[in-house]
Amino acid sequence: MPKPVSVRSGQVEFLKLNLQRREYRDTYQWLLALKWPEFAVFIAGIYIILNLVFAEFYALGEECIGGMRSGSYVDAFFFSVQTLATVGYGHWYPQTLYGHIVTTIEIIVGVFGLAVITGLIFVRFSRPAARILFSKVIAIAPLNGRPTLMLRVGNLRAQSMVEAEFRILFTRDEPIVEGDPFRYFYNLKLHFDRLISFPAALTLRHTIDEQSPLYGETAESLAKSRAVFVASVVGIDPVIPAAVQTQQDYTWRDVRFGERFVEIYSEPSDGKLTVDFGRLHDTEPVGERTPPAA
C-alpha cells in the first residue's frame, strides 16, 4: 500500500492516501522543492555514500591501488574522493586491471553526478520568485458608505511587476438539502483585478453588497462556516522575464471587522511618493485617521 503523502497549502495540510506509484520525474520536482539547507544536506549525503561504496570496492581489491596501505579503508575513502572529483594528486594510482575498472566506473559516475548537480543548482538559482508581501489580516469597514473587504499587498522587488493579476477566493461550509454541509467556493469581485504595472503597494477591495457572498456575514457566522480566504498575485518579472505567482491564505480568525488599513503613502517636499512598508500590516478602527509617517 502506498505511503500517505502530505501536501501543505498555506495553513491547511492535506494527507493524500492511495496515490499511484510515483514516477522518476517526481524526484526532480522533490529536489527543486527542498529548502536550500535540506538540498545541501541531501547532496552531501549522496556524495559521502558514493565515496563509502567505492572505498569498499578499493579496499576489497587489496593491492589494486598503488601507494595505498594494504587494507586501509581510510586511504581507500580519500582515494575515492579524489577519483570521484577527477582530481589526481599522483600519490595514489590504479595499478591492476581491477583498479582501473573501478576507477573508470567511478569517474563516469562523478561526471554524470556533477552534471546533474550543476543543473539542479542552476535551476534553483534561476527559478523566478515573486517577492510579494501580504497583509497579516483582512479588514472589513465602510468605504464610500458601503461595507468593503480590504486586503493589502506590497511588491518587495526593486523593479515593478508588470501585467499583475489579483484574485481573492472565498470558501465556506454551507448547508444543503441533504443535510450535510457542503464546501462552496466564490471568486470575489474586486474593484480592480489587473494592473499594467505594480511598483509598490496597494489595497485590494471588494464591495459587500447584495450580490456578494459575504453579504450579511459576521465574525460569528464566518467562524461557524469555517471561512477561508485565499489571495493570489500573478505577474511577470521584467528582469528575467518570466511569470511569477504567489498566494496567501487567511482564516476567519484573520478578519478584522470595523477596521481599515492605515495610510502608508506620503509625498515629501521633493515630490517623490514614499511608501512605508513597515506599516503595511497596521490597521485602525473606523473613524480614526493616523497621519502618515514623515
C-alpha positions in Angstrom: 0.0 0.0 0.0 1.5 3.4 -1.0 2.6 5.7 1.8 0.4 8.7 2.5 1.7 12.0 1.0 1.5 15.2 2.9 0.8 18.4 0.9 0.6 21.8 2.6 -1.3 24.7 1.1 -0.9 27.7 3.3 -2.3 26.9 6.7 -4.1 23.8 5.6 -2.3 20.4 5.3 -3.7 17.6 3.1 -2.8 13.9 3.6 -3.2 12.1 0.3 -4.0 8.4 0.5 -3.8 5.6 -2.1 -1.9 7.6 -4.6 -0.5 5.9 -7.7 3.2 5.0 -7.6 5.4 8.0 -8.1 7.3 8.5 -11.4 11.0 9.1 -11.6 10.3 12.7 -12.6 8.7 13.3 -9.1 12.2 13.1 -7.7 13.2 16.1 -9.8 10.2 18.1 -8.5 11.0 17.0 -5.0 14.6 18.1 -5.2 13.6 21.5 -6.6 11.1 21.9 -3.8 13.6 21.3 -1.0 14.8 24.3 1.0 18.5 25.2 0.5 19.8 23.7 3.7 17.8 20.5 3.0 19.2 20.4 -0.5 22.8 20.9 0.7 22.4 18.1 3.3 20.9 15.7 0.6 23.8 16.4 -1.9 26.4 16.0 0.9 24.8 12.7 2.0 24.8 11.3 -1.6 28.4 12.3 -2.0 29.5 10.6 1.2 27.6 7.5 0.4 29.1 7.1 -3.0 32.6 7.5 -1.7 31.9 5.0 1.1 30.7 2.5 -1.5 33.6 2.9 -3.9 36.1 2.9 -0.9 34.7 -0.6 -0.1 35.5 -1.8 -3.6 39.0 -0.4 -3.5 39.6 -2.0 0.0 38.4 -5.4 -1.4 40.9 -5.1 -4.3 43.9 -5.3 -1.8 46.9 -4.1 -3.9 44.8 -2.6 -6.7 45.8 1.0 -5.9 49.5 1.9 -5.9 50.7 3.8 -2.8 47.7 2.8 -0.7 48.3 1.0 2.5 47.0 -2.6 2.2 43.6 -3.0 3.8 43.4 0.7 4.7 39.8 1.8 4.4 40.7 5.4 5.2 43.1 5.6 2.3 40.6 3.9 0.0 37.9 6.5 1.0 40.1 9.5 0.3 41.3 8.0 -3.0 37.7 7.6 -3.9 37.1 11.3 -3.1 39.9 12.3 -5.4 38.7 9.9 -8.2 35.1 11.0 -7.9 36.1 14.6 -8.3 38.5 13.7 -11.1 41.3 15.3 -9.1 44.5 13.2 -9.2 47.4 14.3 -6.9 49.7 11.5 -8.1 50.3 9.9 -4.7 47.8 7.1 -5.3 47.1 5.5 -8.7 45.4 2.3 -10.0 47.9 -0.4 -10.8 45.8 -3.5 -11.6 43.1 -4.2 -14.1 40.6 -4.4 -11.3 41.7 -1.0 -10.0 41.4 0.6 -13.5 37.9 -0.8 -14.0 36.6 0.5 -10.6 38.2 4.0 -11.1 36.8 4.2 -14.6 33.3 3.4 -13.3 33.7 6.0 -10.5 34.9 8.7 -12.9 31.9 8.1 -15.1 29.6 8.3 -12.1 31.4 11.5 -11.0 31.0 13.2 -14.4 27.3 12.4 -14.6 26.7 13.3 -10.9 28.5 16.7 -11.4 26.4 17.4 -14.5 23.1 16.6 -12.6 24.1 18.6 -9.5 25.2 21.6 -11.6 21.9 21.5 -13.5 19.8 21.4 -10.2 21.8 24.3 -8.7 21.4 26.4 -11.8 17.6 25.7 -11.9 17.2 26.6 -8.3 19.1 29.8 -8.7 17.5 30.9 -11.9 13.9 30.0 -10.9 12.0 33.3 -10.5 10.1 34.0 -7.4 7.6 36.8 -6.6 8.6 38.7 -3.6 5.1 39.8 -2.6 4.2 40.8 1.0 0.6 40.2 2.0 -1.0 42.0 5.0 -1.3 39.8 8.0 -5.1 40.5 8.3 -8.1 41.2 6.2 -10.1 44.4 7.2 -13.8 44.9 6.7 -15.1 48.5 7.1 -17.3 51.1 5.3 -15.7 52.7 2.2 -17.7 55.4 0.4 -20.7 54.4 2.6 -20.6 50.7 1.7 -19.1 47.8 3.7 -15.9 46.7 1.9 -13.4 43.9 2.3 -9.8 45.2 2.1 -6.5 43.3 1.8 -3.1 45.0 1.2 -0.3 43.7 -0.9 3.2 45.0 -1.5 5.9 44.4 -4.1 9.3 43.9 -2.3 11.3 43.9 -5.6 13.3 46.9 -6.7 11.5 46.6 -10.1 7.9 46.9 -11.0 5.9 43.8 -11.7 4.1 44.0 -15.0 0.8 42.7 -16.1 -0.1 41.8 -12.5 -3.4 40.0 -11.8 -5.1 39.8 -8.4 -7.7 37.4 -7.1 -9.4 36.7 -3.8 -11.1 33.3 -3.4 -13.6 32.9 -0.6 -14.7 29.5 0.6 -17.0 28.3 3.4 -19.3 25.5 4.5 -23.0 25.8 3.6 -25.9 23.6 4.4 -27.6 21.7 1.5 -30.9 19.9 1.1 -29.4 16.6 2.0 -28.4 17.9 5.4 -24.6 17.6 5.4 -22.5 20.8 5.0 -21.0 21.4 1.6 -17.9 23.4 0.7 -18.6 26.3 -1.7 -16.0 28.4 -3.5 -16.5 32.1 -4.6 -14.3 34.4 -6.6 -14.8 37.8 -5.0 -15.3 40.7 -7.5 -12.6 43.3 -6.9 -12.6 47.0 -7.7 -9.7 46.2 -10.0 -8.1 42.8 -10.7 -5.3 43.7 -13.1 -2.6 46.4 -13.3 -0.2 47.1 -16.2 2.5 48.0 -13.6 2.7 47.1 -9.9 5.6 49.1 -8.4 4.9 49.4 -4.7 1.9 48.6 -2.6 -1.9 48.7 -3.0 -5.1 47.6 -1.3 -7.4 45.1 -2.9 -11.1 45.9 -2.3 -14.4 44.0 -2.6 -17.7 45.7 -2.0 -20.0 43.7 0.1 -23.4 44.3 -1.5 -26.5 42.1 -2.1 -24.7 40.2 -4.8 -21.6 39.4 -2.6 -21.3 36.0 -0.9 -20.1 38.0 2.2 -23.4 39.9 2.4 -24.7 39.7 6.0 -21.7 37.8 7.3 -20.4 38.5 10.8 -17.4 37.3 12.8 -19.6 34.6 14.3 -21.0 33.3 11.0 -17.6 33.2 9.4 -16.3 31.1 12.3 -19.3 28.8 12.2 -18.9 28.2 8.4 -15.0 27.7 8.7 -14.5 30.5 6.3 -11.1 30.8 4.4 -9.8 33.5 2.1 -7.0 32.9 -0.5 -5.3 35.8 -2.1 -3.3 35.3 -5.3 -0.9 37.6 -7.3 0.3 36.6 -10.7 2.6 38.7 -12.8 5.7 39.0 -15.0 9.1 39.7 -13.6 10.5 42.1 -16.3 14.2 41.3 -15.4 14.2 37.6 -16.4 11.4 37.9 -17.9 9.2 35.1 -16.5 5.8 34.6 -15.0 5.7 34.5 -11.2 2.9 33.6 -8.8 2.4 33.7 -5.0 -0.5 33.3 -2.7 -1.6 33.8 0.9 -4.5 32.3 2.8 -6.5 33.6 5.7 -8.9 32.0 8.1 -11.9 33.7 9.8 -9.6 34.5 12.7 -7.6 36.9 10.5 -10.6 39.1 9.6 -10.9 42.4 11.4 -14.4 43.9 11.4 -14.7 47.7 11.8 -11.1 48.4 11.0 -9.2 49.7 8.0 -5.6 49.9 6.9 -3.6 53.0 7.9 -2.2 55.3 5.2 1.3 54.3 4.1 1.8 56.7 1.2 3.2 60.2 1.8 4.6 62.9 -0.5 7.5 64.9 0.9 8.7 68.2 -0.4 10.9 66.7 -3.1 7.8 65.4 -4.9 8.6 61.7 -4.6 6.0 59.3 -3.3 7.2 57.4 -0.3 5.8 54.0 0.8 6.3 52.9 4.4 6.3 49.0 4.2 6.8 48.9 7.9 3.1 49.9 8.3 1.7 47.7 5.6 0.0 45.4 8.2 -1.2 48.2 10.5 -5.0 48.8 10.9 -7.0 51.4 12.8 -10.6 51.5 14.0 -13.1 53.1 11.7 -13.4 56.8 12.5 -9.8 57.3 13.4 -7.1 58.5 11.0 -3.5 58.0 11.7 -1.2 60.6 10.0 1.3 59.1 7.6 4.9 58.7 8.6 7.2 61.6 7.7 
